Every structure is written in structure tokens, then in C-alpha cells.
Amino acid sequence: MTGPAPSLGNPKNTIEILQKYRFVFQKKFGQNFLIDEHVLEKIIRAAQIGPDDFVVEIGPGIGTMTQYLAYQARGVAAVEIDRALIPILEDTLAEYDNVTIINEDVLKVDLTKLAQEMNGGKPVKIVANLPYYITTPIIMGLFERHVPVESITVMVQKEVAERMQAGPGSKDYGALSLAVQYYAEPYIVANVPPNCFMPRPGVGSAVIRLGTHREPPVKVKDEELMFGIIRASFNQRRKTLQNSVSHAPGLGISKETTAAVLEEMGLPVAVRGEAMSLAQFAQFADLVKDQIRT
């Protein structure tokens, strides 16, 4: 453990820092700072941060959670897009010698290279309090770019957390559920009410932990094709899989091919994507690939 015990979980200290720097919240960055020590401790526990861990924190804000992470971990890289927060972070994290502040959009950071340079290529742990509008691109970017990640513990909109955990047949089930579950095991750690943030968001939040799979739970010949099919089948939920897939630009799968594959799988031709499991989507993609080949 390096540096003093964290102090910013206390709302009074947060207000002092914001006033000292005359900080103005930026709507475009979706800024809501966590001001609840119990929730901060829950996140650290859920992320299972220990003295050998290297953590990448996305959106450190004024450094509230960064202090907790730096206190527990071997090292932290804090990636913050808002330039106005950099002098504040340099102040609040001055006493922690194991933190690197990176002023950049996380979608533009080569996190694989970062893991190589700062953690010898070993998997890092990701912790974040994500702005709601960018949750999906960030999480999917981490998975699709195959960044070496051991776990992702994030604060997200409650509905998004529920979507990540949802199974076939439920209204929350969709392309995000399937993508997350292909790469990781989602587990909702805690629900967090709006009064735990400054300013208060208009919706409830949840902390979700995604423990990445060493091997995906299903084997598929062409990952890209499978996710193309998944995305197409949820673009218009009320359509049958056959209609969705055959009308999707770029897939090049005919209605006849879809009908033949569904028959081989023993599924009705009118089946919708929302009724199919990850294993069924993988099987469907493999059979389509074989059909197209022949």
C-alpha cells in the first residue's frame, strides 16, 4: 500500500476540491462523481484488488476511486478525457507514487501496449465509473480488441447491468447480453441509488463485475460472422431471425440458407433471435458458414 488512506469518498472533501478549482461539470462527458465511501469499498472488494495488481481506471474524475485503487494496488493508470480534471488529479494523487495519469479518450488508447509496458503483458484489472452513453463502446472495445484483461468492474446504468446479465426470452436480453457473456461472466455486485453521486443522475446505477473467460463458453469457427448475425437479429426484435438475417447488409445470407440451417438445428423457421441461446447462435453461424462454402 502506498500513500495515505483515501480521503475523497467524503462528500465534504469532494466539494472542497471542486470549489478550490472552480470545476464545472461537463454534460458532454457524462460526469457524476461518486461520494459514498461504502460503495467505493464495495467496488474495490468486488474488483479483488491486491498488492500485485495493475489497474487501469477509466474516468477517474477528481481521483476519488483512484485513491482507493492506489492504496491497494501495485500500480494504477488513470485515463481521463477531460483536460480540466488533470490539475485536480495531480493534486489529489500527489502523495501516491504508483499512479500514472493519462489525459486521453480511452477509445484511442492502445491498452494492449499499456499492459505490455506497465504490467509485462500480464492481464490488467479494469475499474471504471462509466458515463452511460459510452458504456457499451468501451466494454465491447476491450473485448473485441482482445486487451489482456482479468476482470472489468464498472459502475453503469442499472438497466445496462441487467441487460449484460439477461438470458434468452427476457425483455432485457439482446446483442449486448450475448457479447458480454461470450467474453465474460457477469455478476451484479450492488445497486447504487442516485444520491450516492454528485451531481445526482436521473437514473439508478449498478456495479457489475465481468470476470473474463480464459476460453469462451462456446466454440465458433467465425466470431465476426456470429456477431454479425447476432446484431442483425436484434436490430428489429419483432422480426423473425430469417427476415432479420436475410435483410442485413453485408452478411449475404439468403432466406433459403437460413431456413435450411434452422431445419437442421430442429428450430422453427419463425424463431426470433431473442429466443436463441449463445450456443445456438454459435451453431447457427457454423452451419451457415458450411452452407455458404458449399
C-alpha positions in Angstrom: 0.0 0.0 0.0 1.4 3.4 -0.9 0.4 6.9 0.1 -2.2 7.9 2.7 -5.6 6.3 3.2 -8.2 7.6 0.8 -10.0 10.8 1.8 -12.2 11.8 -1.2 -15.0 9.4 -0.5 -16.3 12.0 1.9 -18.7 14.5 0.2 -17.3 17.4 2.2 -13.8 16.8 0.8 -15.2 16.4 -2.7 -17.0 19.8 -2.5 -13.8 21.5 -1.2 -11.7 20.3 -4.2 -14.4 21.3 -6.7 -14.6 24.7 -5.2 -10.9 25.2 -5.0 -10.5 24.5 -8.7 -13.9 26.1 -9.7 -14.7 22.9 -11.5 -17.7 23.0 -13.9 -19.4 19.6 -14.6 -19.3 18.8 -18.4 -22.6 17.3 -19.6 -20.8 16.0 -22.8 -18.6 13.8 -20.6 -21.5 12.5 -18.5 -19.7 13.4 -15.3 -21.2 12.1 -12.0 -18.7 11.7 -9.1 -19.2 9.0 -6.5 -19.5 10.4 -3.0 -20.2 7.3 -0.9 -17.4 5.5 1.0 -19.4 2.3 1.4 -20.0 2.0 -2.4 -16.3 2.8 -3.1 -15.2 0.0 -0.7 -17.7 -2.4 -2.3 -16.2 -1.7 -5.8 -12.7 -2.3 -4.5 -13.8 -5.6 -2.8 -15.6 -6.7 -5.9 -12.6 -5.9 -8.2 -10.5 -8.0 -5.8 -7.6 -5.6 -5.9 -4.4 -6.8 -4.3 -0.7 -5.7 -4.0 0.4 -7.5 -7.1 -2.3 -6.0 -9.4 -2.0 -3.4 -12.1 -5.3 -1.5 -12.6 -6.5 0.7 -15.5 -9.1 3.1 -14.2 -11.3 4.7 -16.9 -12.7 8.1 -16.0 -11.1 8.8 -12.6 -12.8 12.2 -12.3 -11.2 14.0 -9.3 -9.4 10.9 -8.2 -11.9 9.6 -5.6 -11.7 5.9 -6.5 -8.1 6.3 -7.8 -7.0 6.9 -4.2 -8.6 3.7 -3.1 -7.1 1.8 -6.0 -3.6 3.3 -5.5 -3.8 2.4 -1.8 -4.5 -1.3 -2.6 -2.7 -2.0 -6.0 0.9 -2.1 -7.2 0.1 0.4 -9.9 -2.7 2.4 -11.5 -3.0 4.0 -14.9 -5.9 6.6 -14.7 -7.3 7.5 -18.1 -9.2 10.8 -18.1 -10.6 12.6 -21.2 -11.4 16.0 -19.5 -8.3 18.2 -19.6 -9.8 20.4 -16.8 -9.5 17.5 -14.4 -5.8 16.9 -14.9 -4.6 19.6 -12.4 -7.1 18.3 -9.9 -5.8 14.7 -10.3 -2.2 15.9 -10.0 -3.2 17.5 -6.7 -5.4 14.7 -5.2 -3.0 12.0 -6.2 0.2 13.8 -5.4 1.1 11.6 -2.5 0.6 8.3 -4.4 3.8 7.4 -6.3 2.2 4.4 -8.1 -0.3 6.3 -10.3 0.2 7.4 -14.0 -2.4 9.9 -15.2 -3.2 9.7 -19.0 -5.2 12.6 -20.5 -6.8 10.8 -23.4 -10.0 9.3 -24.7 -9.8 5.7 -23.6 -11.2 4.5 -27.0 -8.0 5.9 -28.5 -5.6 4.4 -26.0 -3.7 1.2 -27.0 -4.5 -0.7 -23.8 -2.7 -3.8 -25.0 0.5 -1.8 -25.4 -0.2 -0.2 -22.0 -0.5 -3.7 -20.4 2.8 -4.6 -22.1 4.7 -1.6 -20.9 3.3 -1.4 -17.3 2.4 -5.0 -16.4 4.8 -7.1 -18.6 1.9 -8.1 -20.8 0.1 -9.8 -17.9 -3.7 -9.2 -17.7 -4.8 -6.0 -16.0 -7.9 -5.3 -14.0 -10.2 -2.6 -15.3 -12.2 -0.4 -12.9 -14.5 2.4 -14.0 -17.4 4.7 -13.2 -18.6 4.9 -16.9 -20.7 7.7 -18.5 -23.8 5.9 -19.6 -23.7 6.9 -23.2 -20.3 5.3 -23.8 -20.6 2.1 -21.6 -21.2 -0.3 -24.5 -18.5 1.0 -26.9 -15.9 0.9 -24.1 -16.7 -2.6 -22.8 -17.0 -4.0 -26.3 -13.8 -2.3 -27.4 -11.9 -4.0 -24.6 -13.3 -7.4 -25.6 -13.1 -7.1 -29.4 -9.5 -5.8 -29.3 -8.6 -8.7 -27.0 -6.9 -6.5 -24.5 -5.4 -8.7 -21.8 -7.9 -8.2 -19.0 -8.6 -10.3 -16.0 -11.7 -8.6 -14.9 -13.8 -5.4 -15.5 -15.6 -3.9 -12.5 -17.8 -1.0 -13.6 -20.5 1.3 -12.4 -23.1 1.5 -15.1 -26.7 2.4 -15.6 -28.8 -0.2 -13.7 -30.7 -1.2 -17.0 -27.4 -1.8 -18.8 -26.1 -4.0 -16.0 -29.4 -6.0 -16.2 -29.0 -6.3 -19.9 -25.5 -7.7 -19.6 -26.8 -10.5 -17.2 -30.0 -11.3 -19.1 -30.8 -14.7 -20.6 -32.9 -15.8 -23.7 -36.6 -14.9 -23.6 -36.4 -11.9 -21.2 -37.0 -8.4 -22.4 -33.5 -7.2 -21.4 -31.8 -9.9 -23.5 -30.1 -8.7 -26.6 -26.8 -8.3 -28.5 -25.0 -6.8 -25.5 -26.1 -9.8 -23.3 -24.7 -12.3 -25.8 -21.4 -10.4 -26.4 -20.7 -9.9 -22.7 -21.5 -13.5 -21.9 -19.3 -14.8 -24.7 -16.3 -13.0 -23.3 -17.0 -12.9 -19.5 -19.1 -14.0 -16.6 -21.3 -11.0 -15.5 -22.2 -10.6 -11.8 -24.2 -7.6 -10.4 -22.4 -6.6 -7.2 -24.7 -3.8 -5.9 -27.4 -1.4 -6.9 -26.5 2.3 -6.3 -29.1 5.0 -5.8 -28.7 8.5 -7.4 -28.0 10.2 -4.0 -24.5 8.5 -4.0 -23.4 10.8 -6.8 -22.7 14.5 -7.4 -24.5 15.7 -9.4 -27.3 13.2 -9.0 -28.0 11.3 -12.2 -31.6 10.8 -13.3 -31.4 7.0 -13.1 -30.3 4.3 -10.8 -26.9 2.7 -11.2 -25.3 -0.7 -10.5 -21.8 -2.1 -10.0 -21.2 -5.1 -12.2 -18.2 -7.3 -12.3 -17.2 -9.1 -15.6 -14.7 -11.9 -14.9 -13.2 -12.7 -18.3 -13.3 -16.3 -19.6 -10.0 -18.0 -20.3 -11.8 -19.8 -23.1 -15.2 -18.6 -24.5 -18.0 -20.9 -23.3 -18.8 -21.8 -26.9 -16.6 -22.6 -29.8 -17.4 -20.9 -33.1 -15.5 -21.0 -36.4 -16.0 -17.3 -37.3 -16.5 -15.0 -34.4 -17.1 -12.0 -36.7 -19.9 -13.8 -38.6 -21.6 -14.9 -35.4 -21.7 -11.3 -34.0 -22.9 -10.0 -37.4 -25.8 -12.5 -37.2 -26.5 -11.6 -33.5 -26.5 -7.8 -34.3 -28.8 -8.3 -37.3 -31.2 -10.5 -35.3 -31.7 -7.9 -32.6 -31.8 -4.8 -34.9 -35.5 -5.3 -35.2 -36.6 -7.6 -32.3 -40.1 -8.3 -33.6 -38.8 -9.8 -36.9 -38.0 -13.5 -37.3 -34.4 -14.5 -37.4 -34.8 -15.5 -41.1 -36.1 -12.0 -42.1 -33.6 -10.1 -40.0 -30.5 -12.0 -41.2 -31.5 -12.1 -44.9 -32.1 -8.3 -45.0 -28.9 -7.4 -43.1 -26.4 -5.6 -45.4 -23.0 -7.2 -45.6 -24.0 -10.7 -44.4 -25.0 -12.2 -47.7 -27.2 -14.9 -46.1 -30.3 -15.9 -48.1 -33.7 -16.9 -46.7 -33.2 -20.3 -48.2 -29.9 -20.8 -46.4 -31.4 -19.6 -43.1 -34.4 -22.0 -43.5 -32.2 -25.0 -44.2 -29.9 -24.3 -41.2 -32.9 -23.8 -38.8 -34.4 -27.0 -40.0 -31.1 -28.8 -39.4 -31.0 -27.4 -35.9 -34.6 -28.5 -35.3 -35.8 -24.9 -34.8 -39.0 -23.5 -36.2 -38.5 -21.2 -39.3 -40.4 -18.4 -37.4 -37.9 -18.4 -34.5 -36.8 -15.0 -33.3 -33.3 -14.1 -32.2 -34.5 -13.3 -28.6 -35.4 -17.0 -28.1 -31.9 -18.3 -29.1 -29.0 -19.0 -26.7 -25.4 -18.2 -27.3 -24.7 -21.9 -28.1 -27.5 -21.8 -30.7 -26.1 -18.6 -32.3 -22.6 -20.3 -32.5 -24.1 -23.4 -34.1 -26.2 -21.4 -36.5 -23.1 -19.3 -37.6 -21.1 -22.5 -38.1 -23.8 -24.2 -40.2 -24.3 -21.0 -42.3 -20.5 -20.9 -42.9 -20.6 -24.5 -44.1 -23.6 -23.9 -46.3 -22.0 -20.8 -47.9 -18.8 -22.7 -48.5 -20.6 -25.5 -50.4 
